[in-house]
Amino acid sequence: MKFLDWYLKIAFGSALIGASMEFFMIKTGFYDKVTVLESEKRAWESSPEAQAVREALNPWRNHDVEAKKES
């Protein structure tokens, strides 16, 4: 392999950059914040208020009723 050393340098550099990014996200508490935000989002999505909003914004909610009237 003619360029094996070049590929190894690129692979090592990429792994080093990825590891440093992961270390930064762990040290700053990124994953903890994302976990809290995701749990809040899921709790709101399962609420009756969110269901009402989802139904109100659904453009196909009356489509079945109109299709039954036409046939």
PyMOL Python script that loads the backbone (N, CA, C, O; Angstrom):
from pymol import cmd

cmd.read_pdbstr("""\
ATOM      1  N   MET A   1       0.840  -1.177   0.000  1.00  0.00           N
ATOM      2  CA  MET A   1       0.000   0.000   0.000  1.00  0.00           C
ATOM      3  C   MET A   1       0.883   1.238   0.000  1.00  0.00           C
ATOM      4  O   MET A   1       1.730   1.443   0.870  1.00  0.00           O
ATOM      5  N   LYS A   2       0.649   2.027  -0.991  1.00  0.00           N
ATOM      6  CA  LYS A   2       1.505   3.192  -1.177  1.00  0.00           C
ATOM      7  C   LYS A   2       1.189   4.312  -0.177  1.00  0.00           C
ATOM      8  O   LYS A   2       2.091   5.000   0.302  1.00  0.00           O
ATOM      9  N   PHE A   3      -0.078   4.484   0.125  1.00  0.00           N
ATOM     10  CA  PHE A   3      -0.474   5.611   0.967  1.00  0.00           C
ATOM     11  C   PHE A   3      -0.995   5.172   2.333  1.00  0.00           C
ATOM     12  O   PHE A   3      -1.809   5.875   2.932  1.00  0.00           O
ATOM     13  N   LEU A   4      -0.550   4.044   2.827  1.00  0.00           N
ATOM     14  CA  LEU A   4      -1.045   3.518   4.098  1.00  0.00           C
ATOM     15  C   LEU A   4      -0.763   4.484   5.252  1.00  0.00           C
ATOM     16  O   LEU A   4      -1.624   4.691   6.107  1.00  0.00           O
ATOM     17  N   ASP A   5       0.422   5.068   5.280  1.00  0.00           N
ATOM     18  CA  ASP A   5       0.744   5.990   6.371  1.00  0.00           C
ATOM     19  C   ASP A   5      -0.162   7.223   6.348  1.00  0.00           C
ATOM     20  O   ASP A   5      -0.529   7.739   7.404  1.00  0.00           O
ATOM     21  N   TRP A   6      -0.521   7.694   5.164  1.00  0.00           N
ATOM     22  CA  TRP A   6      -1.413   8.853   5.033  1.00  0.00           C
ATOM     23  C   TRP A   6      -2.805   8.514   5.577  1.00  0.00           C
ATOM     24  O   TRP A   6      -3.403   9.308   6.304  1.00  0.00           O
ATOM     25  N   TYR A   7      -3.316   7.331   5.219  1.00  0.00           N
ATOM     26  CA  TYR A   7      -4.627   6.916   5.715  1.00  0.00           C
ATOM     27  C   TYR A   7      -4.616   6.716   7.222  1.00  0.00           C
ATOM     28  O   TYR A   7      -5.597   7.044   7.890  1.00  0.00           O
ATOM     29  N   LEU A   8      -3.547   6.192   7.765  1.00  0.00           N
ATOM     30  CA  LEU A   8      -3.448   6.014   9.202  1.00  0.00           C
ATOM     31  C   LEU A   8      -3.406   7.354   9.931  1.00  0.00           C
ATOM     32  O   LEU A   8      -3.995   7.500  11.002  1.00  0.00           O
ATOM     33  N   LYS A   9      -2.714   8.330   9.353  1.00  0.00           N
ATOM     34  CA  LYS A   9      -2.679   9.665   9.957  1.00  0.00           C
ATOM     35  C   LYS A   9      -4.070  10.293   9.961  1.00  0.00           C
ATOM     36  O   LYS A   9      -4.475  10.901  10.952  1.00  0.00           O
ATOM     37  N   ILE A  10      -4.802  10.149   8.858  1.00  0.00           N
ATOM     38  CA  ILE A  10      -6.156  10.706   8.780  1.00  0.00           C
ATOM     39  C   ILE A  10      -7.074   9.995   9.777  1.00  0.00           C
ATOM     40  O   ILE A  10      -7.860  10.649  10.463  1.00  0.00           O
ATOM     41  N   ALA A  11      -6.985   8.681   9.864  1.00  0.00           N
ATOM     42  CA  ALA A  11      -7.824   7.921  10.800  1.00  0.00           C
ATOM     43  C   ALA A  11      -7.512   8.306  12.241  1.00  0.00           C
ATOM     44  O   ALA A  11      -8.427   8.489  13.043  1.00  0.00           O
ATOM     45  N   PHE A  12      -6.253   8.428  12.573  1.00  0.00           N
ATOM     46  CA  PHE A  12      -5.865   8.809  13.927  1.00  0.00           C
ATOM     47  C   PHE A  12      -6.340  10.224  14.250  1.00  0.00           C
ATOM     48  O   PHE A  12      -6.868  10.471  15.334  1.00  0.00           O
ATOM     49  N   GLY A  13      -6.156  11.144  13.318  1.00  0.00           N
ATOM     50  CA  GLY A  13      -6.600  12.525  13.538  1.00  0.00           C
ATOM     51  C   GLY A  13      -8.111  12.612  13.711  1.00  0.00           C
ATOM     52  O   GLY A  13      -8.596  13.354  14.566  1.00  0.00           O
ATOM     53  N   SER A  14      -8.849  11.868  12.914  1.00  0.00           N
ATOM     54  CA  SER A  14     -10.309  11.877  13.021  1.00  0.00           C
ATOM     55  C   SER A  14     -10.760  11.296  14.355  1.00  0.00           C
ATOM     56  O   SER A  14     -11.666  11.831  14.993  1.00  0.00           O
ATOM     57  N   ALA A  15     -10.134  10.207  14.777  1.00  0.00           N
ATOM     58  CA  ALA A  15     -10.482   9.608  16.064  1.00  0.00           C
ATOM     59  C   ALA A  15     -10.152  10.561  17.210  1.00  0.00           C
ATOM     60  O   ALA A  15     -10.908  10.648  18.178  1.00  0.00           O
ATOM     61  N   LEU A  16      -9.053  11.264  17.113  1.00  0.00           N
ATOM     62  CA  LEU A  16      -8.669  12.222  18.149  1.00  0.00           C
ATOM     63  C   LEU A  16      -9.662  13.375  18.235  1.00  0.00           C
ATOM     64  O   LEU A  16     -10.047  13.787  19.330  1.00  0.00           O
ATOM     65  N   ILE A  17     -10.073  13.893  17.092  1.00  0.00           N
ATOM     66  CA  ILE A  17     -11.057  14.979  17.080  1.00  0.00           C
ATOM     67  C   ILE A  17     -12.392  14.503  17.641  1.00  0.00           C
ATOM     68  O   ILE A  17     -13.008  15.207  18.441  1.00  0.00           O
ATOM     69  N   GLY A  18     -12.848  13.317  17.235  1.00  0.00           N
ATOM     70  CA  GLY A  18     -14.105  12.779  17.750  1.00  0.00           C
ATOM     71  C   GLY A  18     -14.066  12.553  19.250  1.00  0.00           C
ATOM     72  O   GLY A  18     -15.027  12.857  19.957  1.00  0.00           O
ATOM     73  N   ALA A  19     -12.964  12.022  19.731  1.00  0.00           N
ATOM     74  CA  ALA A  19     -12.836  11.779  21.169  1.00  0.00           C
ATOM     75  C   ALA A  19     -12.824  13.091  21.949  1.00  0.00           C
ATOM     76  O   ALA A  19     -13.407  13.179  23.029  1.00  0.00           O
ATOM     77  N   SER A  20     -12.168  14.098  21.410  1.00  0.00           N
ATOM     78  CA  SER A  20     -12.140  15.385  22.110  1.00  0.00           C
ATOM     79  C   SER A  20     -13.526  16.029  22.136  1.00  0.00           C
ATOM     80  O   SER A  20     -13.890  16.670  23.123  1.00  0.00           O
ATOM     81  N   MET A  21     -14.297  15.868  21.070  1.00  0.00           N
ATOM     82  CA  MET A  21     -15.666  16.397  21.061  1.00  0.00           C
ATOM     83  C   MET A  21     -16.536  15.686  22.091  1.00  0.00           C
ATOM     84  O   MET A  21     -17.301  16.334  22.805  1.00  0.00           O
ATOM     85  N   GLU A  22     -16.427  14.373  22.176  1.00  0.00           N
ATOM     86  CA  GLU A  22     -17.186  13.610  23.169  1.00  0.00           C
ATOM     87  C   GLU A  22     -16.784  14.021  24.585  1.00  0.00           C
ATOM     88  O   GLU A  22     -17.645  14.179  25.451  1.00  0.00           O
ATOM     89  N   PHE A  23     -15.499  14.192  24.823  1.00  0.00           N
ATOM     90  CA  PHE A  23     -15.016  14.607  26.134  1.00  0.00           C
ATOM     91  C   PHE A  23     -15.584  15.973  26.503  1.00  0.00           C
ATOM     92  O   PHE A  23     -16.005  16.184  27.640  1.00  0.00           O
ATOM     93  N   PHE A  24     -15.599  16.897  25.552  1.00  0.00           N
ATOM     94  CA  PHE A  24     -16.148  18.229  25.784  1.00  0.00           C
ATOM     95  C   PHE A  24     -17.635  18.160  26.126  1.00  0.00           C
ATOM     96  O   PHE A  24     -18.097  18.846  27.038  1.00  0.00           O
ATOM     97  N   MET A  25     -18.387  17.329  25.392  1.00  0.00           N
ATOM     98  CA  MET A  25     -19.824  17.225  25.650  1.00  0.00           C
ATOM     99  C   MET A  25     -20.103  16.589  27.005  1.00  0.00           C
ATOM    100  O   MET A  25     -21.067  16.966  27.671  1.00  0.00           O
ATOM    101  N   ILE A  26     -19.293  15.648  27.420  1.00  0.00           N
ATOM    102  CA  ILE A  26     -19.478  15.030  28.733  1.00  0.00           C
ATOM    103  C   ILE A  26     -19.131  16.018  29.833  1.00  0.00           C
ATOM    104  O   ILE A  26     -19.857  16.116  30.823  1.00  0.00           O
ATOM    105  N   LYS A  27     -18.039  16.750  29.681  1.00  0.00           N
ATOM    106  CA  LYS A  27     -17.603  17.697  30.716  1.00  0.00           C
ATOM    107  C   LYS A  27     -18.565  18.869  30.880  1.00  0.00           C
ATOM    108  O   LYS A  27     -18.724  19.372  31.993  1.00  0.00           O
ATOM    109  N   THR A  28     -19.210  19.318  29.804  1.00  0.00           N
ATOM    110  CA  THR A  28     -20.115  20.463  29.887  1.00  0.00           C
ATOM    111  C   THR A  28     -21.523  20.073  30.294  1.00  0.00           C
ATOM    112  O   THR A  28     -22.361  20.951  30.498  1.00  0.00           O
ATOM    113  N   GLY A  29     -21.813  18.778  30.420  1.00  0.00           N
ATOM    114  CA  GLY A  29     -23.141  18.340  30.816  1.00  0.00           C
ATOM    115  C   GLY A  29     -24.135  18.340  29.676  1.00  0.00           C
ATOM    116  O   GLY A  29     -25.340  18.430  29.910  1.00  0.00           O
ATOM    117  N   PHE A  30     -23.664  18.243  28.465  1.00  0.00           N
ATOM    118  CA  PHE A  30     -24.529  18.267  27.285  1.00  0.00           C
ATOM    119  C   PHE A  30     -25.556  17.136  27.323  1.00  0.00           C
ATOM    120  O   PHE A  30     -26.738  17.361  27.063  1.00  0.00           O
ATOM    121  N   TYR A  31     -25.112  15.935  27.641  1.00  0.00           N
ATOM    122  CA  TYR A  31     -26.008  14.780  27.618  1.00  0.00           C
ATOM    123  C   TYR A  31     -27.075  14.873  28.705  1.00  0.00           C
ATOM    124  O   TYR A  31     -28.204  14.426  28.502  1.00  0.00           O
ATOM    125  N   ASP A  32     -26.734  15.441  29.838  1.00  0.00           N
ATOM    126  CA  ASP A  32     -27.723  15.628  30.899  1.00  0.00           C
ATOM    127  C   ASP A  32     -28.812  16.611  30.452  1.00  0.00           C
ATOM    128  O   ASP A  32     -29.998  16.382  30.686  1.00  0.00           O
ATOM    129  N   LYS A  33     -28.401  17.692  29.816  1.00  0.00           N
ATOM    130  CA  LYS A  33     -29.364  18.683  29.340  1.00  0.00           C
ATOM    131  C   LYS A  33     -30.272  18.099  28.268  1.00  0.00           C
ATOM    132  O   LYS A  33     -31.479  18.341  28.273  1.00  0.00           O
ATOM    133  N   VAL A  34     -29.699  17.337  27.356  1.00  0.00           N
ATOM    134  CA  VAL A  34     -30.493  16.736  26.286  1.00  0.00           C
ATOM    135  C   VAL A  34     -31.476  15.717  26.847  1.00  0.00           C
ATOM    136  O   VAL A  34     -32.605  15.616  26.367  1.00  0.00           O
ATOM    137  N   THR A  35     -31.062  14.970  27.848  1.00  0.00           N
ATOM    138  CA  THR A  35     -31.948  13.992  28.467  1.00  0.00           C
ATOM    139  C   THR A  35     -33.153  14.674  29.109  1.00  0.00           C
ATOM    140  O   THR A  35     -34.283  14.201  28.985  1.00  0.00           O
ATOM    141  N   VAL A  36     -32.907  15.776  29.789  1.00  0.00           N
ATOM    142  CA  VAL A  36     -34.005  16.520  30.416  1.00  0.00           C
ATOM    143  C   VAL A  36     -34.937  17.095  29.354  1.00  0.00           C
ATOM    144  O   VAL A  36     -36.157  17.003  29.487  1.00  0.00           O
ATOM    145  N   LEU A  37     -34.378  17.681  28.313  1.00  0.00           N
ATOM    146  CA  LEU A  37     -35.212  18.256  27.258  1.00  0.00           C
ATOM    147  C   LEU A  37     -36.053  17.197  26.560  1.00  0.00           C
ATOM    148  O   LEU A  37     -37.227  17.434  26.273  1.00  0.00           O
ATOM    149  N   GLU A  38     -35.478  16.046  26.285  1.00  0.00           N
ATOM    150  CA  GLU A  38     -36.218  14.975  25.622  1.00  0.00           C
ATOM    151  C   GLU A  38     -37.335  14.443  26.508  1.00  0.00           C
ATOM    152  O   GLU A  38     -38.424  14.148  26.015  1.00  0.00           O
ATOM    153  N   SER A  39     -37.084  14.315  27.807  1.00  0.00           N
ATOM    154  CA  SER A  39     -38.144  13.824  28.696  1.00  0.00           C
ATOM    155  C   SER A  39     -39.274  14.843  28.800  1.00  0.00           C
ATOM    156  O   SER A  39     -40.442  14.458  28.847  1.00  0.00           O
ATOM    157  N   GLU A  40     -38.953  16.127  28.837  1.00  0.00           N
ATOM    158  CA  GLU A  40     -39.992  17.160  28.857  1.00  0.00           C
ATOM    159  C   GLU A  40     -40.796  17.149  27.571  1.00  0.00           C
ATOM    160  O   GLU A  40     -42.016  17.312  27.596  1.00  0.00           O
ATOM    161  N   LYS A  41     -40.121  16.958  26.449  1.00  0.00           N
ATOM    162  CA  LYS A  41     -40.801  16.912  25.157  1.00  0.00           C
ATOM    163  C   LYS A  41     -41.752  15.725  25.089  1.00  0.00           C
ATOM    164  O   LYS A  41     -42.892  15.870  24.648  1.00  0.00           O
ATOM    165  N   ARG A  42     -41.296  14.558  25.520  1.00  0.00           N
ATOM    166  CA  ARG A  42     -42.156  13.366  25.493  1.00  0.00           C
ATOM    167  C   ARG A  42     -43.333  13.502  26.449  1.00  0.00           C
ATOM    168  O   ARG A  42     -44.436  13.050  26.141  1.00  0.00           O
ATOM    169  N   ALA A  43     -43.112  14.120  27.603  1.00  0.00           N
ATOM    170  CA  ALA A  43     -44.207  14.326  28.555  1.00  0.00           C
ATOM    171  C   ALA A  43     -45.252  15.259  27.962  1.00  0.00           C
ATOM    172  O   ALA A  43     -46.449  15.016  28.118  1.00  0.00           O
ATOM    173  N   TRP A  44     -44.829  16.317  27.287  1.00  0.00           N
ATOM    174  CA  TRP A  44     -45.780  17.246  26.694  1.00  0.00           C
ATOM    175  C   TRP A  44     -46.509  16.608  25.529  1.00  0.00           C
ATOM    176  O   TRP A  44     -47.711  16.820  25.367  1.00  0.00           O
ATOM    177  N   GLU A  45     -45.804  15.824  24.709  1.00  0.00           N
ATOM    178  CA  GLU A  45     -46.443  15.192  23.556  1.00  0.00           C
ATOM    179  C   GLU A  45     -47.523  14.202  23.962  1.00  0.00           C
ATOM    180  O   GLU A  45     -48.459  13.967  23.197  1.00  0.00           O
ATOM    181  N   SER A  46     -47.415  13.624  25.135  1.00  0.00           N
ATOM    182  CA  SER A  46     -48.421  12.660  25.573  1.00  0.00           C
ATOM    183  C   SER A  46     -49.556  13.325  26.359  1.00  0.00           C
ATOM    184  O   SER A  46     -50.467  12.636  26.819  1.00  0.00           O
ATOM    185  N   SER A  47     -49.517  14.635  26.516  1.00  0.00           N
ATOM    186  CA  SER A  47     -50.553  15.331  27.267  1.00  0.00           C
ATOM    187  C   SER A  47     -51.804  15.525  26.406  1.00  0.00           C
ATOM    188  O   SER A  47     -51.711  15.517  25.179  1.00  0.00           O
ATOM    189  N   PRO A  48     -52.961  15.695  27.025  1.00  0.00           N
ATOM    190  CA  PRO A  48     -54.200  15.938  26.265  1.00  0.00           C
ATOM    191  C   PRO A  48     -54.142  17.241  25.461  1.00  0.00           C
ATOM    192  O   PRO A  48     -54.722  17.338  24.380  1.00  0.00           O
ATOM    193  N   GLU A  49     -53.441  18.232  25.998  1.00  0.00           N
ATOM    194  CA  GLU A  49     -53.314  19.512  25.287  1.00  0.00           C
ATOM    195  C   GLU A  49     -52.575  19.333  23.967  1.00  0.00           C
ATOM    196  O   GLU A  49     -52.980  19.888  22.946  1.00  0.00           O
ATOM    197  N   ALA A  50     -51.508  18.569  23.987  1.00  0.00           N
ATOM    198  CA  ALA A  50     -50.752  18.323  22.757  1.00  0.00           C
ATOM    199  C   ALA A  50     -51.575  17.520  21.755  1.00  0.00           C
ATOM    200  O   ALA A  50     -51.497  17.761  20.550  1.00  0.00           O
ATOM    201  N   GLN A  51     -52.363  16.569  22.250  1.00  0.00           N
ATOM    202  CA  GLN A  51     -53.230  15.788  21.367  1.00  0.00           C
ATOM    203  C   GLN A  51     -54.255  16.687  20.692  1.00  0.00           C
ATOM    204  O   GLN A  51     -54.542  16.512  19.508  1.00  0.00           O
ATOM    205  N   ALA A  52     -54.815  17.653  21.430  1.00  0.00           N
ATOM    206  CA  ALA A  52     -55.782  18.584  20.853  1.00  0.00           C
ATOM    207  C   ALA A  52     -55.136  19.457  19.790  1.00  0.00           C
ATOM    208  O   ALA A  52     -55.735  19.712  18.746  1.00  0.00           O
ATOM    209  N   VAL A  53     -53.924  19.913  20.046  1.00  0.00           N
ATOM    210  CA  VAL A  53     -53.214  20.729  19.057  1.00  0.00           C
ATOM    211  C   VAL A  53     -52.906  19.905  17.813  1.00  0.00           C
ATOM    212  O   VAL A  53     -53.053  20.387  16.690  1.00  0.00           O
ATOM    213  N   ARG A  54     -52.477  18.661  18.016  1.00  0.00           N
ATOM    214  CA  ARG A  54     -52.160  17.786  16.889  1.00  0.00           C
ATOM    215  C   ARG A  54     -53.402  17.534  16.029  1.00  0.00           C
ATOM    216  O   ARG A  54     -53.322  17.537  14.801  1.00  0.00           O
ATOM    217  N   GLU A  55     -54.527  17.321  16.668  1.00  0.00           N
ATOM    218  CA  GLU A  55     -55.772  17.092  15.922  1.00  0.00           C
ATOM    219  C   GLU A  55     -56.215  18.355  15.192  1.00  0.00           C
ATOM    220  O   GLU A  55     -56.702  18.285  14.064  1.00  0.00           O
ATOM    221  N   ALA A  56     -56.047  19.507  15.834  1.00  0.00           N
ATOM    222  CA  ALA A  56     -56.477  20.761  15.210  1.00  0.00           C
ATOM    223  C   ALA A  56     -55.620  21.106  13.997  1.00  0.00           C
ATOM    224  O   ALA A  56     -56.114  21.718  13.050  1.00  0.00           O
ATOM    225  N   LEU A  57     -54.359  20.730  14.009  1.00  0.00           N
ATOM    226  CA  LEU A  57     -53.460  21.073  12.911  1.00  0.00           C
ATOM    227  C   LEU A  57     -53.385  19.994  11.841  1.00  0.00           C
ATOM    228  O   LEU A  57     -52.648  20.150  10.866  1.00  0.00           O
ATOM    229  N   ASN A  58     -54.124  18.913  11.998  1.00  0.00           N
ATOM    230  CA  ASN A  58     -54.095  17.824  11.040  1.00  0.00           C
ATOM    231  C   ASN A  58     -54.969  18.179   9.837  1.00  0.00           C
ATOM    232  O   ASN A  58     -56.187  18.282   9.984  1.00  0.00           O
ATOM    233  N   PRO A  59     -54.383  18.368   8.654  1.00  0.00           N
ATOM    234  CA  PRO A  59     -55.191  18.751   7.486  1.00  0.00           C
ATOM    235  C   PRO A  59     -56.068  17.614   6.970  1.00  0.00           C
ATOM    236  O   PRO A  59     -56.978  17.864   6.179  1.00  0.00           O
ATOM    237  N   TRP A  60     -55.826  16.387   7.386  1.00  0.00           N
ATOM    238  CA  TRP A  60     -56.589  15.243   6.888  1.00  0.00           C
ATOM    239  C   TRP A  60     -57.681  14.803   7.855  1.00  0.00           C
ATOM    240  O   TRP A  60     -58.283  13.749   7.650  1.00  0.00           O
ATOM    241  N   ARG A  61     -57.956  15.578   8.903  1.00  0.00           N
ATOM    242  CA  ARG A  61     -58.889  15.114   9.928  1.00  0.00           C
ATOM    243  C   ARG A  61     -60.312  14.968   9.392  1.00  0.00           C
ATOM    244  O   ARG A  61     -61.054  14.109   9.868  1.00  0.00           O
ATOM    245  N   ASN A  62     -60.710  15.780   8.419  1.00  0.00           N
ATOM    246  CA  ASN A  62     -62.062  15.693   7.866  1.00  0.00           C
ATOM    247  C   ASN A  62     -62.091  14.956   6.530  1.00  0.00           C
ATOM    248  O   ASN A  62     -63.148  14.850   5.909  1.00  0.00           O
ATOM    249  N   HIS A  63     -60.983  14.464   6.097  1.00  0.00           N
ATOM    250  CA  HIS A  63     -60.901  13.820   4.783  1.00  0.00           C
ATOM    251  C   HIS A  63     -61.741  12.558   4.727  1.00  0.00           C
ATOM    252  O   HIS A  63     -62.407  12.313   3.720  1.00  0.00           O
ATOM    253  N   ASP A  64     -61.729  11.754   5.770  1.00  0.00           N
ATOM    254  CA  ASP A  64     -62.513  10.516   5.776  1.00  0.00           C
ATOM    255  C   ASP A  64     -64.001  10.793   5.787  1.00  0.00           C
ATOM    256  O   ASP A  64     -64.766  10.080   5.138  1.00  0.00           O
ATOM    257  N   VAL A  65     -64.428  11.820   6.516  1.00  0.00           N
ATOM    258  CA  VAL A  65     -65.840  12.164   6.573  1.00  0.00           C
ATOM    259  C   VAL A  65     -66.332  12.619   5.208  1.00  0.00           C
ATOM    260  O   VAL A  65     -67.420  12.235   4.778  1.00  0.00           O
ATOM    261  N   GLU A  66     -65.535  13.439   4.523  1.00  0.00           N
ATOM    262  CA  GLU A  66     -65.920  13.927   3.199  1.00  0.00           C
ATOM    263  C   GLU A  66     -65.942  12.795   2.177  1.00  0.00           C
ATOM    264  O   GLU A  66     -66.788  12.785   1.283  1.00  0.00           O
ATOM    265  N   ALA A  67     -65.029  11.852   2.302  1.00  0.00           N
ATOM    266  CA  ALA A  67     -64.979  10.718   1.376  1.00  0.00           C
ATOM    267  C   ALA A  67     -66.217   9.838   1.548  1.00  0.00           C
ATOM    268  O   ALA A  67     -66.735   9.316   0.561  1.00  0.00           O
ATOM    269  N   LYS A  68     -66.698   9.662   2.774  1.00  0.00           N
ATOM    270  CA  LYS A  68     -67.899   8.863   3.011  1.00  0.00           C
ATOM    271  C   LYS A  68     -69.149   9.559   2.478  1.00  0.00           C
ATOM    272  O   LYS A  68     -70.075   8.901   2.004  1.00  0.00           O
ATOM    273  N   LYS A  69     -69.176  10.903   2.556  1.00  0.00           N
ATOM    274  CA  LYS A  69     -70.321  11.656   2.051  1.00  0.00           C
ATOM    275  C   LYS A  69     -70.417  11.560   0.531  1.00  0.00           C
ATOM    276  O   LYS A  69     -71.514  11.483  -0.022  1.00  0.00           O
ATOM    277  N   GLU A  70     -69.251  11.563  -0.151  1.00  0.00           N
ATOM    278  CA  GLU A  70     -69.244  11.531  -1.614  1.00  0.00           C
ATOM    279  C   GLU A  70     -69.633  10.175  -2.177  1.00  0.00           C
ATOM    280  O   GLU A  70     -70.178  10.099  -3.277  1.00  0.00           O
ATOM    281  N   SER A  71     -69.362   9.106  -1.442  1.00  0.00           N
ATOM    282  CA  SER A  71     -69.649   7.773  -1.986  1.00  0.00           C
ATOM    283  C   SER A  71     -71.003   7.255  -1.587  1.00  0.00           C
ATOM    284  O   SER A  71     -71.379   6.148  -1.971  1.00  0.00           O
TER     285      SER A  71
END
""", "prot")
cmd.dss("prot")
cmd.show_as("cartoon", "prot")
cmd.util.cbc("prot")
cmd.orient("prot")
